[in-house]
């Protein structure tokens, strides 16, 4: 039986999925095509700029002059790293609690209308701030996310305590088999939330959470000192609960440069072997339970049990790419919650992401099992 088929069998045999608690961002995303040439002036009468490199060339050619780039909004949808991961886990059947910036502008404690479908999917939602905004420029080879993150600076540990109270927060964390905290890069309050968990929550829990999942979310703009400081906090957290750090390839390359990991540098290794080795080296340097790295071609990870690589179901023509990494995170975390071996957890992460980019919606558990059986 193949790795993917074993993952499908484990999912089919699971009688219930552990509950999750995820936070704390929230964005309204506009999914955008950038016009290359217009055939006519109708809404769809254009050819989009196909690739990021072509877009970069168009922008570069405007230096010293000016340029007028037309953006066509294909869709407006709720988003953010936290809601996308939470929505994926809820669709897969995990009872999911979300706390974050998903509130109305005039009443931050009420759910923003754009997030109403997300709220219906979750077991509980607790808005604590209005959402921020992202313009997601989509191309065939990736996406450019233009974020306006002012509102996601509101969720801080003191703000969560003032809004929800420590005792209710402790009870919510106590029920969670998975705690996921994402988007450190854009949110000044995340490190304080990590510290609050370490000092105020984890010591009060009768047993350690099964898993903490961390996604830094593209730390390119953050300094090396910032990354070193964040890593030190996560190392302390890992002493209280097992921490998984999820990275895409660009994020892994940045951390590799900061922490002296050389596995991703040009070598004779295949991509899979290089990623698997980098995950193992980063895990050792950071002193975390698990590090997982997910390029578009698959995913590699290292944990206490060893390391692994899984060739993913890459498609050159995704229907939707924004949120693919968050869906991988949801699938991988689901595999870990179900105590799947590392290769099967990687297969589950790749399959959740693969189904999502093909269907342009989060898969159900039934759809995930079906997809895994095709790999």
C-alpha positions in Angstrom: 0.0 0.0 0.0 1.4 3.4 -0.9 1.9 6.3 1.6 -1.1 8.2 0.2 -3.3 5.1 0.4 -2.2 4.5 4.0 -3.1 8.1 4.9 -6.5 7.6 3.2 -7.1 4.4 5.2 -6.2 6.2 8.5 -8.6 9.0 7.7 -11.4 6.6 6.8 -10.9 4.7 10.1 -10.8 7.8 12.3 -14.1 7.9 14.3 -13.7 11.6 15.3 -11.2 14.4 14.9 -9.7 16.3 17.8 -10.8 19.9 18.4 -8.6 22.8 17.3 -8.1 26.4 18.5 -6.6 28.8 15.9 -5.8 32.5 15.8 -5.4 35.4 15.6 -5.4 37.3 12.3 -8.2 38.0 9.7 -8.1 39.5 6.2 -10.6 40.3 3.5 -8.8 39.1 0.3 -9.4 40.5 -3.1 -8.3 37.9 -5.7 -6.9 39.9 -8.6 -5.8 39.4 -12.2 -3.5 42.0 -13.7 -4.4 43.0 -17.2 -1.8 42.4 -19.9 -3.8 43.3 -23.1 -7.4 44.1 -23.6 -9.4 42.5 -26.5 -12.4 44.7 -25.7 -13.8 46.7 -22.8 -16.1 44.0 -21.4 -15.4 42.7 -17.9 -13.7 39.6 -19.2 -12.3 41.0 -22.4 -8.6 40.8 -21.5 -5.6 38.6 -21.3 -3.9 38.6 -17.9 -0.2 39.0 -17.3 0.6 35.3 -16.9 3.6 35.1 -14.6 5.3 36.9 -11.8 8.4 37.4 -13.9 6.3 39.0 -16.7 4.7 41.3 -14.1 8.1 42.2 -12.7 9.3 43.1 -16.2 6.3 45.3 -16.8 6.9 47.1 -13.5 10.6 47.4 -14.1 10.0 48.9 -17.6 8.1 51.8 -15.9 11.2 53.0 -14.0 11.8 56.6 -14.8 8.5 56.9 -16.6 5.1 55.8 -15.2 2.6 53.0 -15.8 -1.1 52.3 -15.4 -1.7 48.7 -14.5 -5.4 47.6 -14.5 -6.4 45.2 -11.7 -9.5 43.1 -12.2 -11.0 41.8 -9.0 -12.1 38.2 -9.7 -13.4 37.5 -6.2 -13.7 39.0 -2.8 -13.4 36.4 0.0 -12.6 36.0 3.7 -9.0 35.1 4.3 -5.9 35.4 6.5 -3.6 32.6 7.4 -5.5 31.8 10.5 -9.0 31.7 9.1 -7.9 29.8 6.0 -6.2 27.1 8.1 -9.2 27.0 10.5 -11.7 26.8 7.7 -9.8 23.9 6.1 -9.7 22.0 9.4 -13.4 22.7 10.0 -14.3 21.5 6.5 -12.3 18.3 7.3 -14.5 17.7 10.3 -12.4 19.0 13.2 -14.5 21.0 15.8 -12.7 24.3 15.3 -12.6 27.4 17.5 -11.3 30.6 16.0 -10.3 33.8 17.8 -9.1 36.7 15.7 -9.6 39.8 13.6 -12.9 38.8 12.0 -15.2 41.4 13.5 -17.3 44.2 12.0 -15.8 47.7 11.7 -18.6 49.2 13.8 -18.7 46.3 16.3 -15.5 44.3 16.5 -17.1 41.7 18.8 -19.7 40.8 16.0 -18.8 38.7 13.0 -18.0 40.7 9.8 -20.5 39.8 7.1 -17.7 38.6 4.8 -16.8 36.0 7.5 -20.3 34.7 8.1 -19.7 31.6 5.9 -16.5 30.9 7.8 -18.3 31.3 11.2 -21.0 28.8 10.1 -18.2 26.3 9.3 -16.6 26.6 12.8 -17.8 25.3 16.1 -17.0 28.7 17.8 -15.8 32.0 16.6 -14.7 35.0 18.8 -14.1 38.2 16.9 -11.8 40.6 18.7 -11.0 43.1 16.0 -12.0 44.1 12.4 -10.2 42.3 9.6 -7.3 43.7 7.6 -7.1 43.7 3.8 -5.0 42.0 1.2 -4.8 42.5 -2.6 -3.8 39.0 -3.9 -2.3 39.3 -7.4 -2.5 35.8 -8.8 -0.3 34.4 -11.6 0.3 30.9 -13.0 3.6 30.6 -11.1 2.6 32.1 -7.8 1.0 35.1 -6.2 2.0 38.6 -4.9 0.2 39.4 -1.6 -0.2 43.2 -1.0 -1.2 43.4 2.6 -2.7 46.3 4.6 -2.3 44.9 8.1 -3.2 47.7 10.5 -6.2 46.0 12.1 -4.3 42.8 12.9 -2.1 44.8 15.2 -5.1 44.9 17.6 -5.0 41.3 18.8 -2.4 41.2 21.7 -2.3 39.2 24.8 -3.6 42.1 27.0 -6.4 42.7 24.4 -7.4 39.0 24.5 -7.4 39.0 28.3 -9.6 42.2 28.3 -11.9 40.9 25.7 -12.4 37.2 26.6 -10.9 36.8 30.1 -8.1 34.5 31.3 -10.3 31.8 32.7 -12.4 31.4 29.6 -9.3 31.4 27.5 -7.7 28.7 29.6 -10.8 26.5 29.2 -10.8 27.0 25.4 -7.1 26.1 25.2 -7.7 23.1 27.5 -10.1 21.6 25.1 -7.9 21.9 22.0 -5.9 19.0 20.6 -4.2 21.5 18.3 -3.3 25.1 19.0 -2.3 27.0 15.8 -0.8 30.5 15.9 0.0 32.0 12.6 1.2 35.2 10.8 4.0 36.3 13.2 5.4 38.4 10.4 2.5 40.8 10.1 1.3 40.8 13.7 3.2 42.7 16.4 1.1 40.9 19.1 2.0 37.3 18.3 5.1 37.1 20.4 3.2 38.5 23.4 0.5 35.8 22.8 3.2 33.1 22.7 4.5 34.5 26.0 1.0 34.6 27.5 0.5 30.9 26.7 3.9 30.0 28.2 3.3 32.0 31.4 -0.5 32.1 31.9 -2.1 29.2 30.1 0.1 26.1 29.7 1.0 25.9 33.5 -2.7 25.8 34.3 -3.6 23.0 31.9 -4.0 19.5 33.4 -1.9 18.1 30.5 0.1 19.6 27.7 -1.6 20.3 24.4 -1.2 17.6 21.9 0.4 20.0 19.4 1.2 23.6 18.8 1.5 24.6 15.1 3.4 27.8 14.2 3.5 29.5 10.8 5.7 32.6 10.6 4.1 33.7 7.3 6.9 35.0 5.0 9.4 36.7 7.3 11.3 38.3 4.5 10.8 41.8 5.9 11.7 40.9 9.5 15.2 41.3 10.7 17.6 38.5 11.7 17.4 39.7 15.3 13.6 39.4 15.1 13.9 35.8 13.9 16.4 34.9 16.6 14.2 36.3 19.3 11.1 34.5 18.0 13.0 31.2 17.8 14.1 31.6 21.4 10.5 32.0 22.5 9.4 28.9 20.5 12.2 26.9 22.0 10.8 27.7 25.5 7.3 26.9 24.3 8.5 23.5 23.0 9.6 22.6 26.5 6.0 22.8 27.5 4.2 21.4 24.4 5.4 19.9 21.1 5.8 22.7 18.5 5.6 22.2 14.8 7.0 25.0 12.6 5.6 25.1 9.1 7.6 26.8 6.3 7.3 27.3 2.6 10.5 27.1 0.5 11.2 30.8 0.6 10.7 30.9 4.4 12.9 27.9 4.9 15.7 29.5 2.8 15.5 32.6 5.0 15.7 30.7 8.2 18.5 28.6 6.8 20.5 31.7 6.2 19.9 33.0 9.7 20.6 29.8 11.5 23.5 28.5 9.5 21.8 25.6 7.6 23.4 24.8 4.3 21.2 22.0 3.0 19.2 24.2 0.6 22.3 25.7 -1.1 23.1 24.6 -4.7 24.2 21.0 -4.5 23.9 17.7 -6.3 20.9 16.7 -4.1 17.4 16.5 -5.5 14.9 19.1 -4.2 13.3 16.4 -2.0 16.6 15.3 -0.5 17.7 18.9 0.1 14.4 19.9 1.7 14.3 16.8 3.9 17.9 17.5 5.0 17.1 21.2 5.6 14.1 20.3 7.8 16.3 18.0 9.9 19.1 20.6 10.3 16.6 23.4 11.1 14.8 21.2 13.7 18.2 20.5 15.4 19.2 24.2 15.4 15.8 25.5 16.6 15.3 22.7 19.1 11.7 22.1 18.1 9.7 18.9 17.9 8.9 19.1 14.2 9.9 21.3 11.2 8.0 20.9 7.9 8.9 22.6 4.6 6.4 22.6 1.7 7.6 23.7 -1.8 5.1 23.4 -4.6 6.6 20.1 -5.7 5.9 18.3 -2.4 6.9 18.5 1.2 9.6 17.3 3.6 9.7 17.2 7.4 11.8 16.2 10.3 10.5 15.1 13.7 11.6 13.0 16.7 10.8 9.9 14.6 13.1 10.8 11.7 12.6 12.7 8.4 10.7 12.1 5.2 9.8 13.6 1.8 6.6 13.2 -0.2 6.2 14.1 -3.9 3.1 16.2 -4.1 0.4 16.4 -6.6 1.6 19.5 -8.4 -0.6 21.2 -11.0 0.6 24.0 -13.3 -3.0 25.3 -13.6 -4.5 25.8 -10.2 -8.0 27.3 -10.0 -7.0 29.1 -6.8 -3.6 29.4 -5.2 -4.2 31.9 -2.4 -4.4 29.8 0.7 -2.7 26.7 -0.6 0.0 26.8 2.1 -2.6 27.3 4.8 -4.4 24.2 3.5 -1.2 22.2 3.5 -0.7 23.3 7.2 -4.2 22.1 8.0 -3.7 18.7 6.4 -0.3 18.1 8.0 -1.6 19.2 11.4 -4.5 16.8 11.0 -2.1 13.9 10.2 -0.2 14.8 13.4 -3.3 15.0 15.5 -4.3 11.5 14.3 -0.8 10.2 15.1 0.0 9.3 11.5 3.6 8.5 10.7 5.5 11.5 9.2 5.2 10.3 5.5 1.4 10.0 5.9 1.1 13.4 7.5 3.1 14.9 4.6 0.8 13.1 2.1 -2.3 14.4 3.9 -1.0 18.0 3.9 -0.1 17.8 0.2 -3.5 16.3 -0.6 -5.5 18.9 1.3 -3.6 21.6 -0.6 -3.8 19.7 -3.9 -7.6 19.3 -3.7 -8.0 22.9 -2.7 -6.1 24.4 -5.6 -8.0 22.2 -8.0 -11.5 22.7 -6.6 -11.1 26.3 -5.4 -12.7 25.3 -2.1 -11.6 23.5 1.1 -12.1 19.7 0.8 -14.3 17.6 3.1 -12.9 14.5 4.7 -14.6 12.4 2.0 -13.1 14.5 -0.8 -9.6 14.3 0.9 -9.8 10.5 1.1 -10.9 10.3 -2.5 -8.0 12.5 -3.6 -5.5 10.6 -1.6 -6.6 7.4 -3.3 -5.7 8.8 -6.7 -2.1 9.5 -5.7 
